[in-house]
């Protein structure tokens, strides 16, 4: 959710002949993406498309939309064949979706949400940020909305009244920028993105600091519609994801993404997100 900041290449996998029929028919495999997690960098997007095409042995079309809601809608309606979503929208539509794979970061398919403030801000906890302006990334982002909203719900508070002003930045890097520039006092950001930015844009990150970190939660997964999970093209895409670390192109993409590999994914890894969803059920 999701660098993910400046250099994101990805996926790719071991070529799978099952996509041959789709290729002959001229219909590309369509993957839904959002800049909330994956930046709109032409070089990165091009590398992603090329790596995926090589991995599945057929054409890949990357379909980008501004929000998780738009990408999820496309997936459910058949406008894309698979999507790289956040765990929050995955669980919101769990009955209709199936896991294809979960990226592994620093040895685990897990990550944290970071609550950040300016480097010189004295806040030590969420409670200290009351009355300030706050940047979220997307209303359907786990790390960029749900974690902070549920933390507030546990305190008997709501974002729109706890903070003086809130905004959606539509991207985790944009959340960091909002805080670094002083546009907002604080922000809710994907810890994986923040850490990737620390390596690629240290000057930007140096203007912020982490106030608190959430527990480990399920990393944003690749998903498809459940009723299409056994179809040849979707199965081929899943196989490509699982084989990412076995090919030179895949390993190069993983390095750009700061990821280890893509694992099958376990529903249990998303239990923490489900618990937080229950905490905010009355907010919407």
C-alpha positions in Angstrom: 0.0 0.0 0.0 2.6 0.4 -1.7 10.1 2.1 -4.4 6.8 2.0 -4.0 8.0 5.4 -3.9 10.4 6.0 -6.7 11.4 2.7 -8.3 8.9 0.0 -8.4 9.4 -2.6 -11.1 7.7 -5.9 -10.6 6.4 -9.2 -11.0 7.4 -11.4 -13.6 7.7 -15.0 -13.0 8.5 -18.2 -14.9 6.8 -18.2 -18.4 3.6 -20.1 -18.3 2.1 -21.7 -21.4 -1.4 -21.5 -20.1 -1.6 -17.9 -21.4 -1.1 -19.0 -25.0 -4.8 -19.1 -25.8 -5.3 -15.6 -24.4 -2.3 -14.3 -26.4 -3.6 -15.9 -29.6 -7.0 -14.3 -29.1 -5.2 -11.0 -28.7 -6.7 -10.3 -25.2 -4.1 -9.2 -22.7 -4.1 -10.1 -19.0 -5.3 -7.0 -17.2 -3.8 -6.1 -13.8 -5.4 -3.3 -11.7 -3.2 -0.9 -9.9 -3.5 2.3 -7.9 -1.0 5.0 -7.2 -2.0 4.8 -3.5 0.5 2.0 -3.2 2.4 2.1 -6.6 3.7 5.5 -7.8 2.9 6.8 -11.3 6.5 6.7 -12.4 6.7 6.0 -16.2 10.0 4.1 -15.9 8.6 1.9 -13.0 5.3 1.3 -14.7 7.1 0.3 -17.9 9.4 -2.1 -16.0 6.4 -3.7 -14.4 4.6 -4.2 -17.6 7.7 -5.7 -19.3 8.4 -8.0 -16.4 4.9 -9.3 -16.2 4.7 -9.9 -19.9 7.9 -11.9 -19.8 6.8 -13.9 -16.8 3.4 -15.0 -18.2 4.4 -15.3 -21.8 1.7 -13.0 -23.1 0.6 -9.4 -23.2 -0.1 -7.6 -20.0 -2.2 -4.5 -19.6 -1.8 -2.4 -16.5 -5.0 -0.6 -15.7 -4.5 2.3 -13.3 -7.1 4.1 -11.3 -6.8 6.8 -8.6 -8.4 4.9 -5.7 -8.8 1.5 -4.2 -12.5 1.8 -4.6 -12.2 2.2 -8.4 -9.7 -0.7 -8.8 -11.8 -3.0 -6.6 -14.9 -2.1 -8.6 -13.2 -2.9 -11.9 -12.1 -6.2 -10.5 -15.5 -7.2 -9.2 -17.1 -6.1 -12.5 -14.6 -8.0 -14.7 -12.8 -4.9 -16.0 -9.5 -6.4 -14.8 -8.4 -10.0 -14.3 -6.4 -9.4 -11.1 -5.4 -6.5 -8.9 -2.8 -5.5 -6.4 -5.0 -4.4 -3.5 -4.7 -3.5 0.1 -5.8 -6.0 2.8 -8.7 -3.7 3.8 -10.6 -3.8 0.5 -9.7 -7.5 0.1 -11.5 -8.2 3.4 -14.4 -5.9 2.5 -15.1 -8.1 -0.5 -13.6 -11.4 0.8 -16.6 -13.5 -0.2 -16.0 -12.5 -3.9 -12.2 -12.5 -3.9 -9.4 -15.0 -3.6 -5.7 -14.5 -2.7 -3.2 -15.0 -5.5 -0.1 -14.0 -3.5 1.3 -11.8 -0.8 4.6 -10.0 -1.2 7.3 -10.9 1.3 9.1 -7.9 2.9 12.1 -8.4 5.2 11.4 -12.1 5.5 7.6 -11.9 6.2 4.4 -11.2 4.2 3.6 -8.5 6.8 4.1 -4.8 7.3 3.1 -2.0 9.7 1.3 1.3 9.5 3.3 4.3 10.7 1.9 7.4 12.3 4.3 10.2 11.3 4.9 13.8 12.2 7.4 16.5 11.4 11.0 15.7 12.5 10.9 18.5 15.1 7.3 17.7 16.4 7.3 16.8 20.1 4.3 14.3 19.8 5.0 11.0 21.4 1.6 9.3 20.7 -1.6 9.6 18.7 -3.3 11.5 21.6 -0.7 14.3 21.3 -1.8 15.0 17.7 -5.3 16.1 18.6 -6.4 19.3 17.0 -3.9 19.2 14.2 -4.3 18.6 10.4 -3.8 15.0 9.3 -3.1 13.3 6.0 -4.6 9.9 5.1 -3.7 8.1 1.8 -7.1 6.5 0.8 -10.3 5.7 2.7 -9.9 2.1 1.8 -6.2 1.8 2.8 -5.4 -0.2 5.9 -2.2 1.6 6.7 -3.3 4.9 5.3 -6.7 5.1 7.1 -8.0 2.1 8.9 -5.2 1.7 11.5 -5.5 5.3 12.7 -9.3 5.4 12.5 -9.5 2.2 14.6 -6.9 3.5 17.1 -9.1 6.5 17.6 -12.2 4.4 17.8 -10.6 2.5 20.7 -10.2 5.9 22.4 -13.8 6.7 21.7 -12.8 9.3 19.1 -13.5 9.9 15.3 -11.0 11.3 12.8 -13.2 14.1 11.7 -13.5 15.5 15.2 -10.2 14.4 16.7 -8.2 16.3 14.0 -8.9 19.9 13.1 -8.7 18.9 9.4 -8.1 15.8 7.4 -7.3 15.2 3.8 -6.7 12.2 1.5 -3.4 12.5 -0.4 -4.1 9.5 -2.7 -0.6 8.0 -2.3 1.7 7.1 0.6 4.5 9.2 -0.7 2.1 12.1 -0.9 1.3 11.6 2.8 5.0 11.9 3.6 5.2 15.0 1.4 2.3 16.6 3.2 3.9 16.1 6.6 7.4 17.0 5.4 6.2 20.3 3.9 4.0 21.3 6.9 0.8 21.0 5.0 -0.4 18.7 7.7 1.0 18.1 11.2 0.7 14.3 11.0 -0.1 11.5 8.6 -0.9 7.8 8.3 1.4 5.9 6.0 2.5 2.5 4.8 5.6 1.6 6.8 7.1 -0.3 3.9 6.8 2.8 1.7 8.3 5.0 4.4 11.2 2.7 4.8 11.7 2.4 1.0 11.7 6.2 0.8 14.3 6.4 3.6 16.6 4.6 1.2 15.6 6.3 -2.0 14.7 9.8 -0.8 16.5 10.3 2.5 16.2 14.1 2.4 12.4 13.8 2.3 12.2 11.3 5.1 14.6 13.3 7.2 11.9 15.9 7.5 9.6 13.4 9.2 9.7 10.9 12.0 7.7 8.0 13.2 5.5 8.7 16.2 4.2 5.1 16.5 4.1 1.8 14.6 1.1 -0.6 14.4 1.3 -4.3 15.0 2.3 -6.5 12.0 -0.5 -6.8 9.5 -1.0 -8.6 6.2 1.0 -7.1 3.3 -1.1 -5.7 0.4 -2.0 -8.8 -1.6 -2.5 -9.8 -5.2 -6.1 -10.9 -5.7 -8.6 -12.1 -8.3 -12.3 -12.8 -8.3 -13.0 -16.1 -6.5 -15.1 -17.4 -9.4 -12.2 -17.0 -11.7 -9.5 -18.5 -9.5 -9.1 -21.7 -11.4 -9.1 -20.2 -14.9 -6.0 -20.8 -16.9 -4.9 -17.1 -17.2 -5.4 -16.4 -13.5 -3.6 -19.6 -12.6 -0.8 -18.7 -14.9 -0.5 -15.3 -13.2 -0.4 -16.9 -9.8 2.3 -19.2 -10.9 4.3 -16.3 -12.3 4.1 -14.5 -8.9 5.2 -17.6 -7.0 8.2 -18.0 -9.4 9.4 -14.3 -9.2 12.5 -15.0 -7.2 13.5 -17.9 -9.5 14.2 -15.7 -12.6 16.8 -13.0 -13.2 14.2 -10.6 -14.4 12.1 -11.4 -11.3 15.0 -10.9 -8.9 15.8 -7.6 -10.5 12.2 -6.5 -10.1 12.2 -7.6 -6.5 15.3 -5.5 -5.7 13.6 -2.5 -7.2 10.6 -3.1 -5.0 12.6 -3.8 -1.9 10.8 -7.2 -1.6 12.1 -10.7 -1.1 9.6 -12.7 -3.1 5.9 -13.3 -3.4 4.4 -16.1 -1.2 1.0 -17.8 -1.5 -0.5 -15.7 1.3 -2.5 -16.9 4.3 -5.9 -15.6 5.3 -4.8 -15.6 9.0 -2.3 -12.9 8.2 -5.2 -10.5 7.7 -6.9 -11.3 11.0 -5.5 -8.1 12.6 -7.1 -6.0 9.8 -10.4 -7.8 10.3 -10.3 -6.9 14.0 -9.7 -3.2 13.2 -12.5 -3.3 10.7 -14.8 -4.4 13.5 -13.6 -1.4 15.6 -14.6 1.1 13.0 -17.9 -0.6 11.9 -19.9 2.2 13.4 -18.0 5.0 11.7 -19.4 4.3 8.2 
